[in-house]
């Protein structure tokens, strides 16, 4: 039961916000794929795979424009077991 408690723990988040002189705001971004059925790696041990990618999301001062810049070579594979 102790291992189940470890896996159920949620890590604290740090939100990094950059405020720019022009009034725009930039946030660090982490996207995680949802590959549905294609994510299943091994049906015998219920292994699932996803990919994460880091980037930066910038919101304009008037909140009418958003841009996303993806970080090159930031993709990482993650697996989970159910």
C-alpha positions in Angstrom: 0.0 0.0 0.0 2.9 2.3 0.6 3.9 2.3 -3.1 0.3 3.3 -4.0 0.7 6.4 -1.8 3.9 7.4 -3.6 2.3 7.1 -7.0 -0.8 9.1 -5.9 1.3 12.1 -4.8 1.0 15.2 -6.9 4.2 17.2 -7.3 3.9 20.9 -6.5 3.8 23.2 -9.6 5.9 26.3 -10.1 4.4 28.8 -12.5 7.0 30.9 -14.2 5.6 34.2 -15.5 7.7 36.8 -17.4 6.1 40.2 -17.6 7.4 42.3 -20.5 7.7 46.1 -20.8 5.2 46.2 -23.6 2.5 44.6 -21.2 2.7 41.1 -22.7 3.1 38.1 -20.5 5.0 34.8 -21.2 4.4 31.5 -19.4 6.4 28.3 -19.6 4.4 25.6 -21.3 4.5 21.8 -21.1 2.2 19.9 -23.6 1.5 16.2 -23.1 0.2 14.1 -26.0 -3.1 12.2 -25.8 -2.5 9.4 -28.2 -5.7 7.4 -27.2 -5.4 3.8 -28.5 -2.1 4.4 -30.2 -0.6 5.1 -26.7 -0.9 1.5 -25.6 2.6 0.0 -25.8 2.0 -3.4 -24.2 -1.4 -4.9 -23.7 -0.1 -7.6 -21.3 1.2 -5.2 -18.6 -0.9 -2.2 -19.4 1.9 0.1 -20.4 1.0 3.5 -21.9 3.3 6.0 -23.7 3.0 9.7 -24.2 5.3 12.5 -25.4 5.9 15.8 -23.7 7.2 19.0 -25.3 8.3 22.3 -23.7 7.5 25.7 -25.0 6.6 29.3 -24.2 3.2 30.8 -24.5 3.0 34.6 -24.9 -0.2 36.6 -24.4 -0.3 40.1 -25.7 -1.1 43.1 -23.4 -4.6 43.5 -24.9 -5.2 39.7 -24.6 -6.2 39.5 -28.3 -3.1 37.6 -29.5 -1.3 34.4 -28.3 1.8 32.9 -29.7 3.5 29.6 -28.8 7.2 29.0 -29.4 8.3 25.3 -29.0 11.7 24.5 -27.6 13.8 22.5 -30.1 14.8 19.0 -28.9 12.6 19.2 -25.8 10.5 16.1 -26.6 10.6 13.4 -24.0 8.9 10.0 -23.9 7.0 9.1 -20.7 5.4 5.8 -19.8 2.9 4.8 -17.2 1.6 1.5 -15.9 -2.0 0.9 -15.0 
